[in-house]
Amino acid sequence: MKTIDAQVFRPKLLETVKNYNRQTFMSDLMAGIIVGIVALPLAIAFGIASGVTPEKGIITAIVAGLIISLFGGSKVQIGGPTGAFIIIIYGIIQQYGIEGLTIATLMAGAFLVLFGVLHLGTIIKYIPYPIIVGFTSGIAVTIFTTQIKDLFGLSLAEVPSDFIEKWWVYITNFSSLDPWCAMIGIFSVVVIAITPRFSKKIPGSLVAIIIMTVVALLLKQFAGVTTIETIGDRFAISNELPSAQVPEMNWETIKSLVSPALTIAILGAIESLLSATVADGVIGDHHDSNTELIAQGVANLASPLFGGIPATGAIARTMTNINNGGRSPIAGVIHAMVLLLIFLFLMPLAQYIPMACLAGVLVIVSYGMSGWRSFLALTKNPKSDVTVLLITFFLTIIFDLTIAIEVGLIIACLLFMRRMSETTDVKVIFDEIDPNQESELSSGNLEHLTIPEGVEVYEINGPYFFGAGNKFEEVMAVFGDRPKVRIIRMRKVPFVDSTGIHNLTNLCEMSKKEGIEVVLSGVTPKVHQTLAHAGFYRHVPEEDICSHINLALERAKVILAKAY
């Protein structure tokens, strides 16, 4: 069994502390404090939108953020709850309850660790871009949709879970909006949007929360406005640190949660590695993707034990860290400590935050996630990419993220197989072989090689695998006369799979029945080893395996002489 060794697990913290100094610490300290303040309103908003209490969002940011910084493969990655998980978390809670979410998160953590141990970090980064944009844009639209009720203070006893039904209910009940809540929500969006024009360091979400909380308190105290719902009206706020609790698990529950757990793991892997890659481009560093996945897995194993929700690397908070001078994992550790202090001493104040203001925060988050410019740009790409983009997008908003990712990946795999099959072709060489186009011919033999009558020469260009399995049948179908010898050139075949071996075997057996001898030419060492291991050479005599085309043609002449 594979173990986590030094080559797989190399936390960046160990690398950065070697040359750590006071100047770097001061930069990390300022960055950590600012990122902790930025993370506070987002953690509360993501927790509530996911269907859990606000303190669970902060606990996730503390526990997961600390672990990701201590053990991660990026110097500047900031971890915690993100908007991408809102929809999947909410769906799991609705179907399986809080305990089901805890188990699914633990399973997702185990999957992430496994991804890292199996060196899958580099593979996950190559998930097609249209899939990432499709479900990210779909998540953004879904998050925006879930916030309409709180943003405008609509009087709705229950909101349907279905996307289309939800919008129908909003439209038919829009007259029930509360003008004060709508004012709070809209002004929150405006404040968050314009704050960066005045200050790059102070987060707009925090400014909006402070201003709108004060406004709501003043309206209630001096104007008698009591219709503005706050966090305290919906949740009982607590600043007590929870003790670790392991949920009861049984095999039936685990089986039912495999699909959502894999969705959490894949989504967490994609988002964290995407965030780390973006950060690399800014600071000129290279993250360790497998170490990052292991750290993300450990964070998701720890977070639910303390009542937290799934976590991953957060692009916005990571960029905030970089822009404020953070250059080592110490900044992420400080960010977690700042959140811990806020949780212990200021958490009760969160009860006064208007729900409409948090809805405004999430509206801005959804806009940032939407990537509408990338979405529109992709619509000008090849039809196959547009198909994947639109299917993933609509499946995300109409059904759910689990289905969207599964179907999107299946479609992407099918398209990949088709494109790979298009890179491999089988061509027929007629009459002569031009030495100027033949790298395998020696410099001492530059004469045109004539193909004798009764000999067919086929050349495979590219990997010979399941996608190119029927190429020979298609090419041979154009010939009327049967040859005496078929030469198969494999000098440009980098690898062959079981389907390719099967088709070659069928070709040899069919040729043998028709009295045709098959000669192989230019088989590479790697392909030769694969064919030998599969027992293919019992169908081809040793003398019919030639190192290059000169010898293959000479062998064909010998076979023809015997035949005639």
C-alpha positions in Angstrom: 0.0 0.0 0.0 1.3 3.4 -0.9 2.2 5.7 2.0 2.5 9.4 2.3 6.3 9.9 1.9 8.5 13.0 1.6 8.1 13.1 -2.2 4.3 13.2 -2.0 3.9 15.4 1.1 6.1 18.5 1.2 4.4 21.3 3.1 5.5 24.8 1.9 5.7 25.9 5.6 8.9 23.7 6.0 10.5 25.4 3.0 9.6 29.0 4.0 10.7 28.9 7.6 14.3 28.1 6.7 14.9 31.7 5.6 12.2 33.4 7.6 12.9 36.8 9.1 11.4 39.7 11.0 10.5 41.7 7.8 8.7 38.7 6.3 6.8 38.2 9.5 5.6 41.8 9.7 4.3 41.5 6.1 2.6 38.2 6.9 1.2 39.7 10.1 -0.5 42.6 8.3 -1.7 40.4 5.5 -3.1 37.8 8.0 -5.0 40.4 10.0 -6.6 41.9 6.9 -7.5 38.5 5.4 -9.0 37.5 8.7 -11.2 40.6 8.6 -12.2 40.0 5.0 -13.0 36.3 5.7 -15.3 37.1 8.6 -18.4 38.3 6.7 -17.9 35.7 4.0 -17.7 32.9 6.5 -20.9 34.0 8.1 -22.7 34.5 4.8 -21.5 31.1 3.3 -22.5 29.3 6.5 -26.0 30.8 6.5 -26.5 30.3 2.7 -25.4 26.7 3.1 -28.2 26.0 5.6 -26.1 25.9 8.8 -25.6 28.4 11.6 -23.3 31.4 11.1 -20.8 30.2 13.7 -20.2 27.0 11.7 -19.0 29.0 8.8 -16.5 30.8 11.1 -15.4 27.5 12.7 -14.7 26.1 9.2 -12.6 29.1 8.3 -10.6 28.7 11.6 -10.0 25.0 11.6 -9.7 24.4 7.8 -7.8 27.7 7.2 -5.2 26.8 9.9 -4.7 23.2 8.6 -4.4 24.3 4.9 -1.8 26.9 5.8 0.2 24.6 8.0 0.3 21.6 5.7 -0.6 22.9 2.2 1.6 22.9 -0.9 1.2 26.7 -1.6 2.9 29.5 0.2 -0.1 31.9 0.1 -3.2 29.8 -0.2 -6.0 30.8 2.2 -8.6 28.1 2.9 -12.1 28.1 4.2 -15.7 27.9 3.2 -16.5 29.1 -0.3 -19.5 29.9 -2.5 -18.9 27.0 -4.7 -20.0 24.6 -1.9 -23.2 26.4 -1.0 -25.5 24.5 -3.3 -24.1 21.0 -2.7 -24.1 21.6 1.1 -27.6 22.8 1.1 -28.8 19.9 -1.0 -27.1 17.3 1.3 -28.6 18.9 4.4 -32.1 18.8 2.8 -31.7 15.1 1.9 -29.5 13.7 4.7 -29.5 16.2 7.5 -26.5 17.8 9.3 -25.2 14.4 10.3 -25.2 13.3 6.6 -23.3 16.4 5.7 -20.7 15.6 8.4 -20.2 12.1 7.0 -20.1 13.3 3.4 -17.4 15.9 4.3 -15.3 13.3 6.1 -15.5 11.0 3.1 -14.6 13.9 0.8 -11.6 14.6 3.0 -10.5 10.9 2.7 -11.0 11.1 -1.1 -8.8 14.3 -1.3 -6.0 12.7 0.7 -6.2 9.7 -1.6 -6.1 12.0 -4.7 -2.8 13.5 -3.3 -1.2 10.1 -2.4 -2.0 8.7 -5.8 -0.4 11.8 -7.5 -3.6 12.9 -9.1 -3.0 16.6 -8.5 -1.5 17.2 -11.9 -4.4 15.3 -13.6 -7.2 17.2 -11.9 -5.7 20.5 -13.2 -6.4 19.3 -16.7 -10.2 19.1 -16.3 -11.6 20.9 -19.4 -12.0 24.6 -18.9 -15.6 24.7 -20.3 -16.6 22.3 -17.5 -15.1 24.6 -14.9 -16.7 27.7 -16.3 -20.0 25.9 -16.9 -20.5 24.7 -13.3 -18.9 27.8 -11.8 -21.3 30.1 -13.7 -24.2 27.8 -12.8 -23.3 27.9 -9.1 -23.2 31.7 -9.4 -26.7 31.9 -10.9 -28.0 29.5 -8.3 -26.5 31.4 -5.4 -28.0 34.7 -6.7 -31.4 32.9 -7.0 -31.3 31.7 -3.4 -30.7 35.3 -2.1 -33.7 37.0 -3.7 -36.0 36.4 -0.8 -33.7 37.9 1.8 -32.4 40.6 -0.5 -35.9 42.1 -0.9 -37.5 40.8 2.3 -40.2 38.8 0.5 -42.9 37.4 2.7 -42.7 33.7 1.8 -43.4 30.9 4.2 -41.4 28.4 2.0 -39.3 28.7 -1.1 -39.3 25.8 -3.6 -36.0 24.0 -4.2 -36.6 23.8 -8.0 -34.9 26.6 -9.9 -37.8 27.4 -12.3 -40.4 27.1 -9.5 -38.4 29.3 -7.3 -38.4 32.1 -9.8 -42.1 31.7 -10.5 -42.8 32.1 -6.8 -40.5 35.2 -6.6 -42.3 36.8 -9.6 -45.8 36.1 -8.3 -45.0 37.2 -4.8 -42.7 40.2 -5.5 -45.4 42.6 -4.4 -44.8 41.3 -0.8 -41.3 42.8 -0.7 -40.4 44.9 2.4 -39.1 48.3 1.3 -36.7 48.6 4.2 -35.1 45.2 3.6 -34.9 46.0 -0.1 -33.2 49.3 0.7 -30.7 47.6 3.0 -30.0 44.9 0.4 -29.5 47.2 -2.6 -27.4 49.7 -0.7 -25.2 46.8 0.6 -24.5 45.9 -3.0 -23.7 49.5 -3.9 -21.4 49.9 -0.9 -19.5 46.7 -1.7 -19.2 47.7 -5.3 -17.8 51.2 -4.8 -15.6 50.6 -1.7 -12.6 49.4 -3.8 -12.5 52.9 -5.5 -11.7 54.4 -2.1 -9.7 51.7 -0.4 -8.0 48.5 -1.6 -7.3 47.2 1.8 -10.6 47.5 3.6 -13.1 44.9 2.3 -16.3 46.3 0.9 -18.3 43.5 2.5 -17.1 44.5 6.0 -17.9 48.2 5.3 -21.4 47.3 4.1 -22.1 45.1 7.2 -21.0 47.8 9.6 -22.9 50.5 7.9 -26.1 48.5 7.4 -26.1 47.0 10.9 -25.9 50.6 12.3 -28.6 51.8 10.0 -30.9 48.8 10.9 -30.4 49.5 14.6 -31.1 53.2 14.2 -34.2 52.5 12.1 -35.5 50.2 14.8 -34.6 52.5 17.7 -35.8 55.8 16.3 -38.1 55.1 13.5 -39.9 52.0 14.9 -39.0 49.8 11.9 -39.2 46.2 13.1 -39.5 44.4 9.8 -35.7 44.2 9.0 -34.8 40.6 9.8 -31.4 40.1 11.4 -29.2 37.0 12.0 -30.4 37.0 15.6 -34.0 36.7 14.5 -33.2 33.5 12.7 -30.4 31.9 14.7 -29.2 31.6 18.3 -25.7 33.0 18.2 -23.0 31.2 20.3 -19.3 31.9 20.8 -18.5 28.6 22.6 -15.8 26.5 21.0 -17.4 23.1 20.1 -15.8 19.8 21.2 -14.8 17.3 18.6 -17.6 14.7 17.9 -17.4 11.7 15.6 -20.7 10.9 13.9 -22.2 7.4 13.9 -21.6 5.8 10.5 -23.0 2.7 8.9 -22.4 1.1 5.6 -25.8 2.1 4.1 -25.3 5.7 4.9 -21.7 5.7 3.5 -22.9 4.1 0.2 -25.7 6.6 -0.2 -23.2 9.5 0.3 -20.5 8.4 -2.0 -21.7 10.5 -4.9 -22.1 13.8 -3.0 -18.8 13.2 -1.2 -17.0 12.7 -4.5 -18.6 15.9 -5.8 -17.3 17.8 -2.8 -13.9 16.3 -3.2 -13.6 17.0 -7.0 -15.0 20.5 -6.6 -12.6 21.2 -3.7 -9.7 19.8 -5.6 -10.5 21.9 -8.7 -11.0 25.1 -6.8 -8.0 24.8 -4.5 -5.6 23.9 -7.4 -7.1 26.7 -9.5 -6.5 29.1 -6.7 -3.0 27.9 -6.1 -2.2 28.2 -9.8 -3.5 31.7 -10.0 -1.4 32.6 -6.9 1.7 31.1 -8.5 1.4 33.4 -11.5 1.3 36.5 -9.2 4.1 35.6 -6.8 6.3 33.7 -9.3 6.2 30.4 -7.3 5.2 26.8 -8.0 2.9 25.0 -5.6 3.0 21.3 -4.9 -0.4 20.1 -6.1 -0.3 16.7 -4.4 0.7 18.2 -1.1 -2.1 20.7 -1.5 -4.7 18.0 -2.0 -3.5 16.1 1.0 -3.7 19.3 3.1 -7.2 20.0 1.8 -8.2 16.4 2.6 -6.9 16.7 6.2 -8.8 20.0 6.6 -12.0 18.4 5.5 -11.4 15.5 7.9 -11.0 17.9 10.8 -13.5 20.6 10.0 -16.7 18.5 10.3 -15.5 17.0 13.6 -15.9 20.5 15.1 -19.2 21.2 13.4 -17.7 22.8 10.3 -18.6 22.4 6.6 -16.5 21.6 3.5 -13.6 23.9 2.8 -11.2 24.6 0.0 -8.7 27.2 -1.2 -10.5 30.5 -1.8 -9.2 32.6 -4.7 -10.6 35.9 -3.4 -9.0 35.6 0.0 -5.8 34.2 -1.4 -5.5 37.2 -3.7 -6.3 39.5 -0.8 -3.4 37.8 1.1 -1.0 38.4 -1.8 -2.0 41.9 -2.4 -1.5 42.8 1.3 2.0 41.4 1.4 1.5 37.8 2.5 4.3 35.6 1.2 4.4 32.5 3.5 1.9 30.1 5.2 2.3 32.1 8.4 -0.1 34.7 7.0 -2.8 32.0 6.7 -2.1 30.9 10.2 -2.5 34.5 11.5 -5.7 34.8 9.5 -7.1 31.8 11.4 -6.0 33.2 14.7 -7.7 36.5 14.0 -10.9 34.7 13.2 -10.6 32.7 16.4 -10.3 35.9 18.5 -13.2 37.5 16.7 -15.3 34.4 17.3 -14.5 34.3 21.0 -15.0 38.0 21.8 -17.2 39.6 19.1 -19.4 36.8 17.9 -22.5 37.9 19.8 -22.5 41.2 17.9 -23.2 39.2 14.7 -26.9 38.8 15.8 -27.5 42.4 14.7 -26.4 42.0 11.1 -29.4 42.3 8.7 -30.1 39.3 6.5 -30.7 41.6 3.6 -27.1 42.8 4.0 -25.7 39.3 3.9 -27.8 38.6 0.8 -26.1 41.7 -0.8 -22.7 40.2 0.1 -23.6 37.0 -1.6 -25.0 38.8 -4.7 -21.6 40.3 -5.1 -19.9 37.0 -4.5 -22.2 35.4 -7.2 -21.3 38.1 -9.7 -17.6 37.5 -9.1 -18.1 33.8 -9.5 -20.2 34.1 -12.7 -17.2 34.7 -15.0 -19.6 36.0 -17.6 -16.8 37.4 -19.7 -15.2 33.9 -19.9 -18.6 32.4 -20.5 -19.3 34.6 -23.5 -15.8 34.1 -24.8 -16.2 30.3 -24.7 -19.4 30.5 -26.8 -17.1 31.5 -29.8 -15.1 28.3 -29.4 -15.6 25.0 -31.3 -19.1 23.5 -31.0 -17.9 20.6 -28.8 -16.7 23.1 -26.2 -19.8 25.1 -26.3 -21.9 21.9 -25.9 -20.0 20.9 -22.8 -20.2 24.5 -21.4 -24.0 24.8 -21.9 -24.9 21.3 -20.7 -22.8 21.7 -17.5 -24.3 25.2 -16.9 -27.9 24.2 -17.4 -27.6 20.9 -15.4 -26.1 22.9 -12.5 -29.0 25.4 -12.3 -31.9 23.1 -13.2 -30.9 19.9 -11.5 -27.9 20.0 -9.1 -24.1 20.2 -9.0 -23.5 16.5 -8.6 -25.3 15.6 -11.8 -23.6 18.5 -13.6 -20.1 17.5 -12.7 -20.8 13.8 -13.4 -22.4 14.4 -16.8 -19.9 17.1 -17.7 -16.9 14.9 -17.0 -18.5 12.0 -19.0 -19.1 14.3 -22.0 -15.6 15.7 -21.7 -14.1 12.2 -21.6 -16.1 11.2 -24.7 -14.9 14.3 -26.5 -11.4 13.6 -25.4 -11.6 10.1 -26.8 -12.9 11.4 -30.1 -10.1 14.0 -30.3 -7.5 11.4 -29.4 -8.8 9.0 -32.1 -8.5 11.9 -34.6 -4.8 12.3 -33.8 -4.2 8.6 -34.9 -4.4 7.6 -38.5 -3.5 4.6 -40.6 -2.2 5.4 -44.0 -1.2 3.3 -47.0 2.1 3.9 -48.7 1.9 3.1 -52.5 4.7 2.1 -54.9 7.7 4.0 -53.3 9.0 5.3 -49.9 10.7 8.7 -50.1 13.9 8.6 -48.0 13.8 12.3 -47.5 10.7 11.8 -45.3 12.0 8.7 -43.5 14.0 9.5 -40.3 14.6 5.8 -39.7 16.5 5.2 -42.9 20.3 5.4 -42.6 22.2 8.2 -44.3 24.0 5.6 -46.4 20.8 4.4 -48.1 19.1 7.4 -49.7 17.6 5.5 -52.7 13.8 5.4 -53.1 12.5 2.1 -51.7 10.2 0.4 -54.1 7.3 -1.6 -52.7 7.1 -4.9 -54.6 3.8 -6.1 -56.1 1.8 -8.2 -53.7 2.9 -6.1 -50.7 0.8 -3.6 -48.8 2.5 -1.2 -46.4 0.4 0.4 -43.7 1.7 3.1 -41.3 0.2 3.9 -37.9 0.7 7.5 -36.9 -0.1 8.1 -33.2 -1.1 6.0 -30.2 -2.9 2.8 -31.2 -5.7 2.4 -28.7 -9.5 1.9 -28.5 -10.2 5.2 -30.3 -8.3 4.0 -33.4 -9.4 0.4 -33.3 -11.3 0.3 -36.6 -8.8 2.3 -38.6 -7.4 -0.7 -40.4 -10.8 -2.0 -41.4 -11.6 1.4 -42.9 -8.4 1.6 -44.9 -8.3 -2.1 -46.0 -11.8 -1.8 -47.3 -10.6 0.2 -50.3 -8.5 -2.6 -51.6 -9.9 -5.2 -54.0 -7.0 -7.5 -54.5 -5.5 -9.4 -51.6 -1.7 -9.0 -51.1 0.7 -11.7 -50.1 2.4 -9.6 -47.4 1.1 -6.8 -45.1 3.9 -4.6 -43.6 2.7 -2.7 -40.5 5.0 0.2 -39.7 4.8 1.2 -36.0 7.7 3.6 -35.6 5.3 6.5 -34.7 3.3 4.5 -32.2 4.2 5.7 -28.7 1.9 3.3 -26.9 -0.7 0.6 -27.5 -3.5 -0.5 -25.2 -5.5 -3.7 -24.9 -7.9 -2.7 -27.6 -5.1 -2.0 -30.0 -3.5 -5.3 -29.2 -6.9 -7.1 -29.7 -7.3 -5.4 -33.1 -3.7 -6.3 -34.2 -4.3 -9.9 -33.1 -7.6 -10.0 -35.1 -5.7 -8.6 -38.1 -3.0 -11.2 -37.9 -5.6 -14.1 -37.5 -7.7 -12.8 -40.4 -4.6 -12.3 -42.6 -3.4 -15.9 -41.7 -6.8 -17.3 -42.8 -6.5 -15.5 -46.1 -2.9 -16.7 -46.7 -1.4 -13.2 -46.0 1.7 -12.9 -43.9 2.0 -9.9 -41.5 5.4 -8.2 -41.0 6.0 -5.6 -38.2 8.4 -2.8 -38.8 10.0 -0.2 -36.4 8.3 -1.3 -33.2 9.5 1.0 -30.4 10.9 -0.6 -27.2 8.0 0.4 -25.1 5.4 -1.0 -27.5 7.5 -4.1 -28.0 7.5 -4.7 -24.3 3.7 -4.3 -24.1 3.1 -6.6 -27.0 5.5 -9.2 -25.6 3.9 -9.1 -22.2 0.4 -9.6 -23.7 1.6 -12.7 -25.6 1.0 -11.1 -29.0 4.1 -12.4 -30.7 2.8 -16.0 -30.8 0.8 -14.7 -33.8 3.9 -13.2 -35.6 7.1 -15.3 -36.2 10.3 -13.7 -34.8 11.7 -13.3 -38.3 8.7 -11.2 -39.2 9.5 -8.5 -36.6 12.0 -6.0 -38.2 13.7 -3.1 -36.7 13.2 -0.8 -39.7 11.5 -0.6 -43.1 14.6 -1.8 -45.1 14.6 -5.1 -43.4 10.8 -5.4 -43.6 10.9 -5.0 -47.4 13.7 -7.5 -47.7 11.7 -9.9 -45.6 8.6 -9.3 -47.8 10.7 -10.2 -50.9 11.8 -13.5 -49.3 8.1 -14.3 -48.5 7.1 -13.5 -52.0 9.8 -15.7 -53.5 8.5 -18.6 -51.4 4.9 -17.9 -52.4 5.7 -17.9 -56.2 
